[in-house]
Amino acid sequence: MPSAHRRSATGTTRKLRAYDPDRTRKALIAQVEATADAAHRLTPEQRSLPSGLPGWDVHHLLVHLALQIDAVPKFLSGPEAHARAAEVSLPRWALSNGDVAADLDARTRERAARTQDAPALIDAAVADLEPVLESAVREDLLVPGAFGAMRMLDFTVTRLVELVVHGDDLARATGVAPHLDRQALASTVRVLADALAAKAPGSSVEVRVPPFAVVQCVEGPRHTRGTPPNVVETSPLTWVRLATGREEWARACEDGALTASGERADLGDLLPVLR
């Protein structure tokens, strides 16, 4: 995946990963359709099950998914951000998302209390999304967000992250798993890996999530050739769960879901990166 240099909200220039608009659009369509399909396969009893998220049942989770889909047309219907506004990168979005978690929780609870049919709410969000799919992946459009202006394409990538993470929540809560689009999963893994690299910059630890991402992080001696002395490797879905607090580092190590070698390879204190 190619990279680009963009100016961050702090004014520093960093090399950031770029996302292909066409692949992102196709991934969004696939993941939204999979989410809607899974929602309609749930029984009323399943929608009342605990979601695994504090204070939310599956009904709340479905409502939250609908709100995440609907955020794309809502952003596109709002004002364009000023061209000189600070631009928020995807790693910054991930690391800052916890700052608005209480507001997102309140909005989800309020809408869930007014909505009996969450699958229908998802259908309505999908219908609103369809006419704006091309605009959803524009790289030249800045839209205002909670942390500053964001490229519309990048904001749509954040929707892939939300759909993948909460689709996995849905699968674990109910056994009904939305199909995970490969590109949506790849984008999610990369956003979360880049967020870790931004949170703990350095080159002493190499984190591998084959086949989607390799990043270096953590201050310390820089490695230049051969096998790095500190290596972490895990699967895409385990990485998503670790990076979002769904899986504990120690348990993943015990279960063999990840391997960590080297004295600096324990990243437990740096996770999660997205709350």
Secondary structure, 3 states (H helix, E strand, C coil): CCEEEEECCCCCEEEEECCCHHHHHHHHHHHHHHHHHHHHHCCHHHHCCECCCCCCEHHHHHHHHHHHHHHHHHHHHCCCCCCCCCECCHHHHHHHHHHHHHHHHHHHHHHHHHCCCHHHHHHHHHHHHHHHCCHHHCCCCEEEECCEEEEHHHHHHHHHHHHHHHHHHHHHHHCCCCCCCHHHHHHHHHHHHHHHHHHCCCCCEEEEECCCEEEEECCCCCCCCCCCCCEEEECHHHHHHHHCCCCCHHHHHHHCCEEEECCCCCCHHHCCCCC
